[in-house]
Amino acid sequence: MTTVTADRQVAADRKLKQKVRPGRILLGVLAVVLGLIWVFPVYWMLNSSLLPNVVLQSSTPTWLPFGGSFDNFVAVMQGGTFFPALGMSLVIALVTVVFCLAFAFLAALAISRFKFRGRTSFVLAVLLIQMLPAEGLFIAQYKLMGSLGLLNTVIGVSIIYIAAVVPFTIWMLRGFVAGIPADLEEAAMVDGLSRTQAFLRITFPLLAPGLVASGVYAFLQAWNEFTVALVILQDNSSQTLPLWLRGFIQQSASRATDWGQVMAASTLVAVPVIIFFLIVQGRMTSGLVSGAVKG
């Protein structure tokens, strides 16, 4: 009887797999198609960056960079403006990430762990700030930075970026902090740790994925931001990479645009972001909270 039951179960499993297989194949094909659509613009940028402008201006598209070279990248980096803009963007992005995480982490911790007067009003204020259009603040931001003497400076742009990114970062970290049971800290305190020690040794390490995710968001916002930088950084000697890329395109306004160099410049702007993601992806995907509480 046991053998007959096992055979029937195997047969049923085979029938189920045969029914499910076409659907899985269709979903797999759809996923591949969507992936190719998503990757194609990136591939086209890389492909164009390796081809000379004469080939790119041809009416016949060149799908593979056979015979290509790195001449466009060399020409872009030899212009003398790429590395100063790269340094400016890196400094602004790092300052924004550090201060955003510090402010947002403390605020999220206070909202999630403590009850205080005005807590609800503070949460609503954080939510309402997200609804303000950034364009409506440009004049006020420009006059404020000008009165403080912070135009064309890293500090001036960083202050505006931090103020813009912190509210949403608080919301992100609030969810991570609220998702960690307070019982973990209480159990550690029962074992003899102080509240501060319990937080630093137990809770804080579990917040690593949330801190990394929030840091990635802050980094991308500071790295790719264009309009605020355009208003505050008007000096050509102090420009971020998005402004540098715009100026690089405008330099070709008097002649035919060298799209090979433009694509090479765009690729160079994207490289630091890719490196940053490769560094932090492990922390973003790790589920450190799962299994922390044993039932």
KEKEVO-489186 format. One line per 2 residues: their letters; for each residue z, x, y of N, C-alpha, C. Coordinates in nm, 2 decimals, padded with zeros to 4 digits. Atoms other than C-alpha are relative to their C-alpha. Layout:
BEGIN
A	Z X Y Z X Y Z X Y; ... $
***
This chain:
BEGIN
MT	00.00 00.08 -00.12 00.00 00.00 00.00 00.00 00.09 00.13; -00.01 -00.09 -00.11 00.08 00.28 00.23 -00.13 00.06 00.04 $
TV	00.13 -00.06 -00.02 -00.26 00.44 00.18 -00.10 -00.10 00.05; 00.09 00.11 -00.05 -00.44 00.11 00.23 00.02 -00.03 00.15 $
TA	-00.04 00.03 -00.14 -00.25 00.05 00.56 -00.05 00.11 00.09; 00.05 -00.11 -00.08 -00.33 00.40 00.68 -00.15 00.00 00.02 $
DR	00.15 00.00 -00.01 -00.70 00.36 00.60 -00.04 -00.11 00.10; 00.04 00.10 -00.10 -00.71 00.03 00.79 00.03 00.04 00.14 $
QV	-00.03 -00.05 -00.14 -00.54 00.19 01.09 -00.10 00.10 00.05; 00.10 -00.09 -00.04 -00.79 00.47 01.09 -00.13 -00.07 00.03 $
AA	00.13 00.08 -00.03 -01.08 00.22 01.07 00.02 -00.07 00.14; -00.02 00.07 -00.13 -00.93 00.02 01.36 -00.01 00.10 00.12 $
DR	00.01 -00.10 -00.11 -00.89 00.34 01.57 -00.14 00.04 00.02; 00.14 -00.04 -00.02 -01.25 00.43 01.51 -00.07 -00.11 00.07 $
KL	00.07 00.11 -00.07 -01.37 00.09 01.61 00.04 -00.01 00.15; -00.05 00.00 -00.14 -01.15 00.11 01.93 -00.07 00.11 00.08 $
KQ	00.06 -00.11 -00.07 -01.29 00.45 02.01 -00.15 -00.03 00.03; 00.14 00.04 -00.02 -01.65 00.32 01.96 -00.02 -00.10 00.12 $
KV	00.01 00.09 -00.11 -01.58 00.04 02.20 00.03 00.07 00.14; -00.04 -00.06 -00.12 -01.42 00.26 02.46 -00.09 00.11 00.05 $
RP	00.08 -00.11 -00.03 -01.66 00.55 02.44 -00.11 -00.02 00.11; 00.10 00.03 -00.10 -01.95 00.39 02.64 00.06 -00.01 00.14 $
GR	-00.07 00.01 -00.13 -01.71 00.31 02.92 00.04 00.13 00.06; -00.04 -00.13 -00.04 -01.57 00.65 02.93 -00.11 00.09 00.04 $
IL	00.12 -00.08 -00.03 -01.91 00.81 02.93 -00.05 -00.04 00.14; 00.04 00.05 -00.13 -02.01 00.59 03.22 00.08 00.05 00.12 $
LG	-00.09 -00.05 -00.10 -01.70 00.68 03.42 -00.02 00.15 00.02; 00.02 -00.15 -00.01 -01.76 01.05 03.34 -00.12 00.03 00.08 $
VL	00.13 -00.02 -00.07 -02.12 01.03 03.46 00.02 -00.03 00.15; -00.03 00.04 -00.14 -02.00 00.85 03.78 00.08 00.10 00.07 $
AV	-00.08 -00.10 -00.06 -01.74 01.11 03.84 -00.08 00.13 00.03; 00.08 -00.12 -00.02 -01.99 01.39 03.80 -00.10 -00.02 00.12 $
VL	00.09 00.03 -00.11 -02.24 01.22 04.04 00.08 00.01 00.14; -00.08 -00.01 -00.12 -01.96 01.17 04.30 00.04 00.14 00.04 $
GL	-00.04 -00.14 -00.02 -01.85 01.53 04.26 -00.12 00.08 00.06; 00.12 -00.07 -00.05 -02.21 01.65 04.32 -00.03 -00.04 00.14 $
IW	00.02 00.04 -00.14 -02.24 01.44 04.63 00.10 00.06 00.09; -00.10 -00.06 -00.08 -01.92 01.58 04.76 -00.02 00.15 00.02 $
VF	00.01 -00.15 00.00 -02.00 01.94 04.68 -00.13 00.04 00.07; 00.14 -00.04 -00.05 -02.37 01.93 04.80 00.01 00.05 00.15 $
PV	00.00 -00.06 -00.14 -02.29 01.97 05.18 00.05 00.14 00.01; -00.06 -00.13 00.01 -02.07 02.27 05.10 -00.10 00.10 -00.05 $
YW	00.10 -00.09 00.06 -02.34 02.42 04.88 -00.11 00.02 00.10; 00.11 -00.02 -00.10 -02.61 02.36 05.15 00.04 00.09 00.11 $
ML	-00.04 -00.09 -00.11 -02.40 02.53 05.41 00.00 00.15 -00.05; 00.01 -00.14 00.06 -02.36 02.84 05.18 -00.14 00.04 -00.02 $
NS	00.14 -00.03 00.03 -02.72 02.83 05.08 -00.07 00.04 00.13; 00.07 -00.02 -00.13 -02.84 02.81 05.45 00.06 00.13 00.06 $
SL	-00.06 -00.12 -00.06 -02.60 03.09 05.55 -00.06 00.13 -00.05; 00.06 -00.12 00.06 -02.78 03.33 05.32 -00.15 00.02 00.03 $
LP	00.14 00.00 -00.03 -03.13 03.25 05.44 -00.04 00.03 00.14; 00.04 -00.03 -00.14 -03.32 03.37 05.75 -00.04 -00.13 00.07 $
NV	00.03 00.12 -00.08 -03.39 03.13 06.03 -00.14 -00.05 -00.02; 00.14 00.04 00.02 -03.77 03.13 05.96 -00.01 -00.09 -00.13 $
VL	00.00 00.08 00.12 -03.71 03.00 05.61 00.06 -00.14 00.02; -00.07 00.13 -00.02 -03.47 02.73 05.73 -00.08 -00.10 00.09 $
QS	00.08 00.09 -00.09 -03.71 02.60 05.99 -00.13 -00.05 -00.07; 00.12 00.05 00.07 -03.98 02.55 05.73 00.02 -00.15 -00.04 $
ST	00.00 00.14 00.04 -04.07 02.19 05.64 00.03 -00.02 -00.14; -00.03 00.01 00.15 -04.02 02.27 05.27 00.14 00.06 -00.02 $
PT	-00.13 -00.04 00.02 -03.65 02.29 05.19 00.01 00.11 -00.11; -00.02 -00.10 00.10 -03.53 02.60 05.00 00.14 -00.03 -00.07 $
WL	-00.12 00.04 00.07 -03.28 02.49 04.74 00.09 00.11 -00.06; -00.07 -00.11 00.06 -03.18 02.83 04.60 -00.02 00.12 00.10 $
PF	00.01 -00.11 -00.10 -03.11 03.14 04.82 -00.06 00.13 -00.06; 00.06 -00.12 00.06 -03.34 03.37 04.63 -00.06 00.09 00.12 $
GG	00.04 -00.09 -00.11 -03.42 03.67 04.85 00.09 -00.01 00.12; -00.09 00.00 -00.12 -03.13 03.59 05.08 00.08 00.12 00.01 $
SF	-00.08 -00.11 -00.03 -02.89 03.83 05.23 00.12 -00.04 00.09; -00.12 00.03 -00.09 -02.56 03.86 05.43 -00.02 00.04 00.14 $
DN	00.03 -00.04 -00.14 -02.74 03.95 05.75 00.06 -00.10 00.10; -00.05 00.10 -00.09 -02.63 03.62 05.91 00.15 00.02 00.03 $
FV	-00.14 -00.03 -00.01 -02.26 03.70 05.84 00.02 00.13 00.08; -00.02 -00.12 -00.07 -02.30 04.05 05.97 -00.03 -00.02 00.15 $
AV	00.03 00.02 -00.14 -02.46 03.93 06.29 00.11 -00.08 00.07; -00.10 00.08 -00.06 -02.19 03.67 06.35 00.13 00.09 00.03 $
MQ	-00.12 -00.08 -00.02 -01.90 03.92 06.30 -00.02 00.11 00.10; 00.03 -00.10 -00.09 -02.07 04.18 06.51 -00.01 -00.04 00.15 $
GG	00.01 00.06 -00.13 -02.07 03.95 06.81 00.12 00.04 00.09; -00.12 -00.04 -00.08 -01.72 04.07 06.91 00.09 -00.11 00.04 $
TF	-00.08 00.11 -00.04 -01.58 03.72 06.95 00.07 -00.07 -00.12; -00.05 00.07 00.12 -01.51 03.61 06.59 00.15 00.04 -00.03 $
FP	-00.13 -00.04 00.04 -01.20 03.81 06.52 00.11 -00.04 00.10; -00.10 00.05 -00.10 -01.02 03.73 06.85 00.03 -00.15 -00.02 $
AL	-00.02 00.14 00.02 -01.08 03.36 06.78 00.07 -00.03 -00.13; -00.07 00.01 00.12 -00.97 03.40 06.42 00.15 00.03 00.01 $
GM	-00.15 -00.03 -00.02 -00.64 03.56 06.53 00.07 -00.11 00.08; -00.05 00.11 -00.08 -00.59 03.29 06.79 00.03 -00.13 -00.09 $
SL	-00.01 00.12 00.08 -00.64 03.01 06.53 00.11 00.02 -00.10; -00.11 -00.03 00.10 -00.41 03.18 06.27 00.14 -00.01 00.06 $
VI	-00.13 00.00 -00.07 -00.13 03.23 06.52 00.04 -00.14 00.03; -00.03 00.14 -00.04 -00.15 02.87 06.65 00.04 -00.08 -00.13 $
AL	-00.02 00.08 00.12 -00.17 02.73 06.30 00.13 00.03 -00.07; -00.12 -00.04 00.06 00.12 02.93 06.16 00.12 -00.05 00.08 $
VT	-00.10 00.05 -00.08 00.34 02.85 06.46 00.02 -00.15 -00.01; -00.01 00.15 00.02 00.26 02.48 06.42 00.06 -00.04 -00.13 $
VV	-00.06 00.03 00.13 00.34 02.48 06.05 00.15 00.03 00.00; -00.14 -00.04 00.01 00.67 02.66 06.09 00.09 -00.10 00.07 $
FC	-00.09 00.09 -00.08 00.81 02.45 06.37 -00.01 -00.15 -00.04; 00.01 00.14 00.05 00.67 02.12 06.23 00.09 -00.02 -00.12 $
LA	-00.08 00.01 00.12 00.84 02.18 05.90 00.14 00.00 00.03; -00.15 -00.01 -00.04 01.17 02.28 06.06 00.04 -00.13 00.06 $
FA	-00.04 00.12 -00.07 01.18 01.98 06.29 -00.01 -00.13 -00.09; 00.02 00.12 00.08 01.04 01.72 06.05 00.10 00.00 -00.12 $
FL	-00.09 00.00 00.11 01.26 01.84 05.76 00.14 -00.05 00.04; -00.13 00.04 -00.05 01.58 01.80 05.96 00.00 -00.15 00.03 $
AA	00.01 00.14 -00.03 01.47 01.46 06.09 -00.01 -00.09 -00.12; 00.01 00.07 00.12 01.37 01.34 05.75 00.13 -00.01 -00.08 $
LA	-00.12 00.00 00.07 01.69 01.45 05.60 00.11 -00.09 00.07; -00.09 00.09 -00.07 01.89 01.27 05.87 -00.03 -00.14 -00.02 $
IS	00.03 00.14 00.02 01.70 00.95 05.83 00.03 -00.05 -00.15; -00.01 00.04 00.14 01.72 00.95 05.45 00.14 00.01 -00.05 $
RF	-00.13 -00.03 00.06 02.07 01.08 05.39 00.12 -00.06 00.08; -00.11 00.04 -00.09 02.28 00.96 05.69 -00.03 -00.13 00.07 $
KF	00.01 00.12 -00.08 02.35 00.63 05.87 00.06 00.03 00.13; -00.05 -00.03 -00.13 02.38 00.66 06.24 -00.05 -00.11 00.10 $
RG	00.05 00.10 -00.10 02.34 00.44 06.55 -00.13 00.04 00.06; 00.14 -00.03 -00.05 01.98 00.42 06.66 -00.09 00.05 -00.11 $
RT	00.08 -00.05 00.11 01.85 00.51 06.32 -00.13 -00.08 -00.01; 00.11 00.09 00.01 01.62 00.21 06.30 -00.10 00.02 00.12 $
SF	00.08 -00.02 -00.12 01.50 00.26 06.66 -00.08 00.13 -00.01; 00.07 -00.13 00.02 01.42 00.62 06.58 -00.12 -00.01 -00.10 $
VL	00.11 00.01 00.10 01.21 00.53 06.27 -00.11 -00.08 00.06; 00.11 00.07 -00.06 01.02 00.27 06.47 -00.07 00.08 00.11 $
AV	00.06 -00.08 -00.10 00.96 00.51 06.75 -00.10 00.10 -00.06; 00.09 -00.09 00.07 00.81 00.76 06.51 -00.12 -00.07 -00.05 $
LL	00.12 00.08 00.04 00.58 00.49 06.38 -00.09 -00.04 00.11; 00.08 00.04 -00.12 00.47 00.37 06.72 -00.07 00.12 00.06 $
IQ	00.06 -00.11 -00.06 00.40 00.72 06.84 -00.14 00.03 -00.07; 00.12 -00.02 00.07 00.13 00.74 06.57 -00.12 -00.09 00.05 $
ML	00.10 00.09 -00.05 -00.05 00.45 06.73 -00.06 00.04 00.14; 00.05 -00.04 -00.13 -00.10 00.63 07.06 -00.13 00.08 -00.01 $
PA	00.12 -00.07 00.01 -00.46 00.74 07.11 00.01 00.14 00.07; -00.01 -00.14 -00.05 -00.48 01.12 07.16 -00.07 00.02 00.13 $
EG	00.08 -00.02 -00.12 -00.75 01.09 07.42 00.07 -00.05 00.12; -00.07 00.05 -00.12 -00.52 00.89 07.65 00.10 00.09 00.05 $
LF	-00.10 -00.09 -00.04 -00.28 01.18 07.67 -00.05 00.13 00.06; 00.05 -00.13 -00.04 -00.52 01.46 07.77 00.03 00.04 00.14 $
IA	-00.03 -00.03 -00.14 -00.47 01.43 08.14 00.14 00.04 00.02; -00.14 -00.04 -00.02 -00.09 01.43 08.12 00.03 00.13 -00.07 $
QY	-00.02 -00.12 00.07 -00.10 01.71 07.87 -00.05 00.12 00.08; 00.06 -00.11 -00.08 -00.32 01.92 08.09 00.08 00.03 00.12 $
KL	-00.08 -00.02 -00.12 -00.11 01.87 08.40 00.14 00.06 -00.04; -00.13 -00.06 00.04 00.21 01.94 08.21 -00.01 00.14 -00.04 $
MG	00.02 -00.14 00.04 00.08 02.26 08.06 -00.03 00.09 00.13; 00.03 -00.07 -00.12 -00.06 02.36 08.40 00.12 00.02 00.09 $
SL	-00.12 -00.02 -00.08 00.27 02.30 08.58 00.10 00.10 -00.06; -00.09 -00.09 00.07 00.45 02.51 08.32 -00.07 00.14 -00.01 $
GL	00.07 -00.13 00.01 00.19 02.79 08.34 -00.04 00.04 -00.14; 00.02 -00.03 00.14 00.10 02.75 07.97 -00.15 -00.03 -00.04 $
LN	00.14 00.02 00.03 -00.28 02.69 08.00 -00.05 00.13 -00.05; 00.07 -00.12 00.06 -00.49 02.93 07.79 00.10 00.09 -00.07 $
TV	-00.10 -00.07 00.07 -00.18 03.03 07.59 00.02 -00.06 -00.14; -00.03 00.04 00.13 -00.08 03.01 07.23 00.12 -00.10 00.00 $
IG	-00.12 00.09 -00.01 00.26 02.85 07.33 -00.04 -00.14 00.04; 00.04 00.13 -00.05 00.09 02.57 07.53 -00.06 -00.08 -00.10 $
VS	00.07 00.08 00.10 -00.14 02.46 07.26 00.09 -00.03 -00.12; -00.09 00.02 00.11 00.12 02.50 06.99 00.10 -00.11 00.02 $
II	-00.09 00.11 -00.03 00.36 02.27 07.17 -00.06 -00.13 -00.01; 00.07 00.12 00.01 00.11 02.00 07.19 -00.03 -00.04 -00.14 $
YI	00.02 00.02 00.14 00.01 02.04 06.83 00.12 -00.04 -00.08; -00.13 00.03 00.07 00.37 02.03 06.71 00.04 -00.14 00.04 $
AA	-00.04 00.13 -00.04 00.44 01.72 06.91 -00.09 -00.11 -00.06; 00.09 00.09 00.06 00.13 01.55 06.77 00.02 -00.01 -00.15 $
VV	00.00 -00.01 00.15 00.19 01.65 06.40 00.14 -00.04 -00.05; -00.14 00.02 00.05 00.57 01.61 06.37 00.02 -00.14 -00.04 $
PF	-00.04 00.13 00.05 00.59 01.23 06.36 -00.05 -00.04 -00.14; 00.05 00.03 00.14 00.36 01.19 06.06 00.06 00.09 -00.10 $
TI	-00.07 -00.09 00.10 00.52 01.49 05.89 00.14 -00.05 -00.03; -00.14 00.06 00.03 00.86 01.32 05.93 -00.02 -00.11 -00.11 $
WM	00.02 00.11 00.10 00.72 01.02 05.74 -00.03 00.06 -00.14; 00.03 -00.06 00.13 00.58 01.24 05.47 00.12 00.05 -00.07 $
LR	-00.12 -00.07 00.06 00.90 01.44 05.41 00.11 -00.11 -00.02; -00.10 00.11 00.02 01.11 01.12 05.44 -00.02 -00.06 -00.14 $
GF	00.02 00.05 00.14 00.95 00.99 05.12 00.04 00.10 -00.10; -00.04 -00.09 00.10 01.01 01.31 04.94 00.15 00.01 -00.01 $
VA	-00.15 -00.01 00.00 01.38 01.33 05.05 00.06 -00.12 -00.07; -00.06 00.12 00.06 01.44 00.97 04.96 -00.02 -00.01 -00.15 $
GI	00.03 00.00 00.14 01.29 01.03 04.62 00.09 00.08 -00.09; -00.09 -00.08 00.07 01.55 01.28 04.52 00.14 -00.06 00.00 $
PA	-00.13 00.08 00.01 01.87 01.11 04.39 00.11 00.08 00.06; -00.12 -00.06 -00.06 02.18 01.19 04.59 00.10 00.04 -00.11 $
DL	-00.09 -00.03 00.11 02.36 01.20 04.25 -00.01 00.14 -00.04; 00.02 -00.14 00.03 02.22 01.55 04.20 00.10 00.08 00.08 $
EE	-00.09 -00.08 -00.09 02.42 01.68 04.50 00.15 -00.04 -00.04; -00.14 00.04 00.03 02.73 01.48 04.40 00.04 00.07 -00.13 $
AA	-00.04 -00.06 00.12 02.72 01.62 04.05 00.03 00.15 00.02; -00.02 -00.14 -00.03 02.69 01.97 04.18 00.13 00.02 00.08 $
MV	-00.12 -00.01 -00.08 02.98 01.91 04.42 00.12 -00.02 -00.10; -00.10 00.02 00.10 03.19 01.79 04.12 00.02 00.13 -00.08 $
DG	-00.01 -00.13 00.07 03.12 02.13 03.96 00.05 00.11 00.08; -00.06 -00.09 -00.08 03.27 02.30 04.25 -00.08 00.05 00.12 $
LS	00.08 -00.04 -00.11 02.99 02.35 04.50 00.04 -00.08 00.13; -00.02 00.07 -00.13 03.03 02.26 04.87 -00.13 -00.08 00.02 $
RT	00.12 00.09 -00.03 02.79 02.00 05.02 -00.12 00.09 00.04; 00.10 -00.09 -00.04 02.59 02.28 05.18 -00.06 00.08 -00.12 $
QA	00.05 -00.08 00.12 02.57 02.49 04.86 -00.08 -00.09 -00.09; 00.07 00.09 00.09 02.47 02.18 04.66 -00.14 -00.03 00.05 $
FL	00.13 00.03 -00.06 02.19 02.10 04.90 -00.09 00.12 -00.01; 00.09 -00.12 00.01 02.06 02.46 04.91 -00.04 00.04 -00.14 $
RI	00.03 -00.04 00.14 02.08 02.52 04.54 -00.07 -00.11 -00.08; 00.06 00.11 00.09 01.98 02.18 04.40 -00.11 -00.08 00.07 $
TF	00.10 00.09 -00.06 01.80 01.95 04.65 -00.11 00.08 00.07; 00.11 -00.07 -00.07 01.61 02.21 04.86 -00.11 00.05 -00.09 $
PL	00.11 -00.04 00.09 01.42 02.36 04.57 -00.09 -00.11 -00.05; 00.07 00.12 00.04 01.32 02.01 04.46 -00.10 -00.05 00.11 $
LA	00.08 00.05 -00.11 01.17 01.95 04.80 -00.13 00.09 00.03; 00.11 -00.10 -00.02 00.92 02.24 04.77 -00.14 -00.07 00.00 $
PG	00.13 00.06 -00.01 00.62 02.02 04.68 -00.02 -00.08 00.13; 00.01 00.08 -00.12 00.69 01.79 04.98 -00.02 00.09 00.12 $
LV	00.01 -00.10 -00.11 00.73 02.09 05.21 -00.14 00.06 00.00; 00.13 -00.06 00.01 00.41 02.24 05.09 -00.11 -00.10 00.04 $
AS	00.10 00.11 -00.04 00.21 01.91 05.12 00.01 -00.02 00.15; -00.01 00.02 -00.14 00.35 01.86 05.47 -00.06 00.12 00.08 $
GV	00.05 -00.12 -00.06 00.27 02.22 05.56 -00.15 00.01 00.00; 00.15 00.00 00.01 -00.09 02.18 05.44 -00.06 -00.10 00.10 $
YA	00.05 00.10 -00.10 -00.13 01.87 05.66 00.01 00.06 00.14; -00.02 -00.06 -00.13 00.01 02.05 05.96 -00.10 00.12 00.03 $
FL	00.10 -00.11 -00.02 -00.21 02.36 05.90 -00.14 -00.05 00.02; 00.14 00.05 -00.02 -00.53 02.15 05.87 -00.01 -00.06 00.14 $
QA	00.01 00.06 -00.13 -00.45 01.96 06.18 -00.01 00.10 00.11; 00.00 -00.11 -00.10 -00.39 02.28 06.38 -00.13 00.08 -00.01 $
WN	00.12 -00.08 00.02 -00.68 02.46 06.23 -00.13 -00.06 00.05; 00.13 00.07 -00.03 -00.95 02.20 06.28 00.00 -00.07 00.13 $
EF	-00.01 00.07 -00.13 -00.83 02.05 06.61 -00.10 00.06 00.10; 00.10 -00.04 -00.10 -01.10 02.06 06.88 00.03 -00.05 00.14 $
TV	00.00 00.06 -00.13 -01.04 01.82 07.17 00.12 00.06 00.09; -00.11 -00.05 -00.08 -00.69 01.94 07.28 -00.03 00.14 00.04 $
AL	00.03 -00.14 -00.03 -00.80 02.30 07.25 -00.11 00.01 00.11; 00.11 00.00 -00.10 -01.11 02.22 07.46 00.06 -00.02 00.14 $
VI	-00.06 00.03 -00.13 -00.88 02.09 07.74 00.09 00.11 00.04; -00.10 -00.10 -00.04 -00.61 02.35 07.73 -00.05 00.14 00.00 $
LQ	00.05 -00.13 00.01 -00.80 02.66 07.63 -00.14 00.01 00.06; 00.13 00.00 -00.08 -01.07 02.69 07.90 -00.05 00.15 00.02 $
DN	00.04 -00.14 -00.02 -01.08 03.07 07.91 -00.07 00.05 -00.12; 00.07 -00.05 00.12 -01.34 03.23 07.69 00.07 00.11 -00.08 $
SS	-00.07 -00.11 00.08 -01.11 03.51 07.59 00.12 -00.06 -00.08; -00.10 00.07 00.08 -00.86 03.26 07.44 -00.05 -00.13 -00.06 $
QT	00.06 00.11 00.06 -01.04 03.03 07.21 00.03 00.00 -00.15; -00.02 00.02 00.15 -00.97 02.89 06.86 -00.14 00.00 -00.07 $
LP	00.13 -00.01 00.07 -01.24 02.90 06.59 -00.09 -00.12 00.03; 00.09 00.11 -00.03 -01.37 02.54 06.65 -00.06 00.02 00.14 $
LW	00.06 -00.03 -00.13 -01.42 02.63 07.02 -00.10 00.11 -00.01; 00.09 -00.11 00.02 -01.58 02.96 06.92 -00.13 -00.05 -00.07 $
LR	00.12 00.05 00.07 -01.82 02.78 06.69 -00.09 -00.09 00.09; 00.08 00.07 -00.10 -01.92 02.54 06.96 -00.07 00.09 00.10 $
GF	00.06 -00.09 -00.09 -01.98 02.82 07.20 -00.11 00.08 -00.06; 00.10 -00.08 00.08 -02.17 03.01 06.93 -00.13 -00.08 00.00 $
IQ	00.12 00.09 00.00 -02.41 02.71 06.91 -00.06 -00.01 00.14; 00.05 00.01 -00.13 -02.44 02.68 07.28 -00.07 00.13 00.05 $
QS	00.06 -00.13 -00.03 -02.54 03.05 07.31 -00.15 00.00 -00.03; 00.14 00.01 00.04 -02.86 02.95 07.14 -00.08 -00.11 00.07 $
AS	00.06 00.11 -00.07 -02.94 02.67 07.38 -00.13 00.03 00.07; 00.12 -00.04 -00.08 -03.20 02.87 07.57 -00.11 00.03 -00.10 $
RA	00.10 -00.03 00.09 -03.39 02.94 07.25 00.02 -00.08 -00.13; -00.01 00.07 00.12 -03.44 02.80 06.90 00.13 00.03 -00.07 $
TD	-00.13 -00.03 00.06 -03.10 02.76 06.73 -00.02 00.07 -00.13; 00.00 -00.07 00.12 -03.04 03.01 06.46 00.09 -00.06 -00.10 $
WG	-00.08 00.08 00.09 -02.92 02.78 06.19 00.07 00.08 -00.11; -00.06 -00.09 00.10 -02.86 03.06 05.95 00.13 00.06 00.05 $
QV	-00.13 -00.06 -00.06 -02.60 03.22 06.18 00.10 -00.11 00.02; -00.10 00.11 -00.02 -02.45 02.88 06.26 00.07 -00.04 -00.13 $
MA	-00.06 00.03 00.13 -02.40 02.81 05.89 00.09 00.11 -00.05; -00.09 -00.11 00.03 -02.26 03.15 05.84 00.13 00.00 00.07 $
AS	-00.12 00.01 -00.08 -02.02 03.10 06.12 00.09 -00.12 -00.05; -00.07 00.11 00.06 -01.92 02.76 05.97 00.07 00.04 -00.13 $
TL	-00.06 -00.04 00.12 -01.86 02.92 05.64 00.13 00.09 00.02; -00.11 -00.08 -00.04 -01.63 03.18 05.80 00.12 -00.08 00.05 $
VA	-00.11 00.08 -00.04 -01.43 02.91 05.96 00.07 -00.07 -00.12; -00.05 00.07 00.12 -01.38 02.74 05.62 00.08 00.09 -00.09 $
VP	-00.06 -00.09 00.10 -01.28 03.05 05.43 00.15 00.01 00.01; -00.15 -00.01 -00.01 -00.91 03.08 05.56 00.06 -00.13 -00.06 $
VI	-00.05 00.13 00.06 -00.86 02.71 05.46 00.00 00.01 -00.15; 00.01 -00.01 00.15 -00.98 02.78 05.11 00.10 00.09 -00.05 $
IF	-00.10 -00.10 00.04 -00.76 03.08 05.08 00.14 -00.06 00.00; -00.13 00.06 -00.01 -00.46 02.88 05.20 00.02 -00.10 -00.11 $
FL	-00.02 00.09 00.10 -00.52 02.61 04.95 00.02 00.07 -00.14; -00.02 -00.07 00.13 -00.55 02.86 04.66 00.14 00.05 -00.01 $
IV	-00.14 -00.05 00.00 -00.21 03.00 04.76 00.10 -00.11 -00.03; -00.11 00.10 00.01 -00.02 02.67 04.78 -00.03 -00.11 -00.10 $
QG	00.03 00.11 00.09 -00.20 02.46 04.52 00.10 -00.02 -00.12; -00.10 00.01 00.11 00.05 02.54 04.25 00.12 -00.08 00.03 $
RM	-00.12 00.08 -00.05 00.34 02.40 04.45 -00.03 -00.14 00.02; 00.03 00.14 -00.03 00.15 02.09 04.55 -00.01 -00.08 -00.13 $
TS	00.02 00.08 00.12 00.08 01.99 04.19 00.11 00.01 -00.10; -00.12 -00.01 00.09 00.41 02.08 04.03 00.09 -00.11 00.02 $
GL	-00.10 00.11 -00.01 00.64 01.80 03.95 00.14 00.05 -00.02; -00.13 -00.06 00.02 00.97 01.96 04.01 00.11 -00.10 -00.01 $
VS	-00.11 00.10 00.01 01.17 01.64 04.04 00.01 -00.07 -00.14; 00.00 00.07 00.13 01.06 01.50 03.70 00.10 00.07 -00.09 $
GA	-00.09 -00.06 00.09 01.33 01.55 03.45 00.13 00.06 00.05; -00.12 -00.06 -00.07 01.60 01.66 03.70 00.12 -00.07 -00.04 $
VK	-00.12 00.08 00.04 01.83 01.38 03.60 -00.01 -00.04 -00.15; 00.00 00.02 00.14 01.92 01.36 03.24 00.08 -00.13 -00.03 $
G	-00.07 00.13 00.03 02.01 01.01 03.11 00.08 00.01 -00.13 $
***
